[in-house]
Amino acid sequence: MPGIILIGTQWGDEGKGKITDILADDMDVVVRYQGGNNAGHTIVNSDHELKLHLIPSGILNEHVIPVIASGVVIDPKTLLEEIDGLEARGIPTDKLKVSSNAHLIMPYHRLLDAATELRLGKTKIGTTKKGVGPAYTDKSARLGIRVQDMLDPSILKKKLDQVTAIKNEILTKVYGLEEVSSEEIFKEYSTYADRLRPFITETSLLINEALDEGKKVLFEGAQGTLLDLDHGTYPFVTSSSPIAGGACVGVGVGPLRIDKVIGIVKAYTTRVGEGPFPTEQINETGQIMKTEGAEIGTTTGRDRRCGWLDIPILKYSVKVSGISSLVMTKLDVLSAFDTIKLCVGYLFEDKEYDYFPPHQTIFHKCEPIYEEMPGWREDIRGVRELSKLPLAAQKYINRVIELSGVPFEIVSVGPKRKETISLARI
């Protein structure tokens, strides 16, 4: 059985955690393939409400092997806090596997992240200040320190001495901050190595062997398509590749091992941080979406910006990742409205675009073109069959299918695991 990739089709926060948890029932391995603890997934079921930042959402399924792959950047302190938090709640973590090739987030990465955002002022990106971007920068510059380096004290010390000498020049002379101590970092990360050693392995080999044996593997992305470093709303993006292709690179599997790509689309649109957002509703409508949808960032604690569903973005995501089916989340939030809007295009300087525009100026300054549809004003959280949904809700789903060209597999009507409508095709 080849692998299945699960990705976000918007700016992240689409509800991937819940869907990963559901799909993990049928999986043998669940893999996180990119990002760091700048992303968060919330899972709500009858026993737990979990907020995860690094460990894959499949951790609640005891038969699943959860894997953190090479494409992830890892803050070991955060990872150990997650492990301890899960164990304290009676959730075993002994099956967790961590790639020896994954890069580490270091203390100087967090300092540089915060200092750069402060220096950018009004043009800031809106990062989480977790050090993720600088860690990926060092990875590309070949200054990174990897998980495996913690297992050899002499290598760790040598690399730390070299890199901190460079970083201290930047911290002191560019940002006016104090130096970091290579010795203190070495001592801190040596303690992390002792605890993480049992989890560390060659995850690419593990996953490829699982696929060879016919096991089912789910590749779980963080963030969303429009935050992709190459294909998102640059520079207001993350520092990795959340799209489907990023799974192959971040894990170390060939594209022919992938059987299906599932895209998660929220019934409306949200984003955290800075950057363009054509359908954003800075008004009562946006406030209702935020309140009804509990739109507060899992990682940042910041309020999410809210707006109507953007179809050109969805169509773009479908093409960029080759999405074969969709999952709609938070349909229940739209029960609060008498009229629902769908953005089907943009208007800029008298020209209409029904696709993601080729120039960021257009996307920054365009006006959304809306279709209006009737709302349903009914509580749908108890509905478990598509045919039992209000007719207006069914029409909304079918219109999204028509415009995106992709069928739905799941419709989520609430945050809990059971608040879900499963269907092969609509």
Secondary structure, DSSP 8 states (H G I E B T S, - for coil): --EEEEEESSSS-SSHHHHHHHHGGG-SEEEE-SB-TT--EEEE-SS-EEEESSS-GGGGSTT-EEEE-TTBEE-HHHHHHHHHHHHHTT---TT-EEETT-EE--HHHHHHHHHHHHHHGGG-----SSSHHHHHHHHHTT---BGGGGG-HHHHHHHHHHHHHHHHHHHHHTS------HHHHHHHHHHHHHHHGGGEE-HHHHHHHHHHTT--EEEE--S-GGG-TTTSSTTSS-SS--SHHHHHHHHT--GGGEEEEEEEEESSEEE-SSS--TTB--SHHHHHHHHHTT-B-TTT--B-EEE-EEHHHHHHHHHHHT--EEEEE-GGGGGG-SEEEEEEEEEETTEEESS--SSHHHHHH-EEEEEEEE---S--TT--SGGGS-HHHHHHHHHHHHHHT--EEEEE-SSBTTSEEE-S--
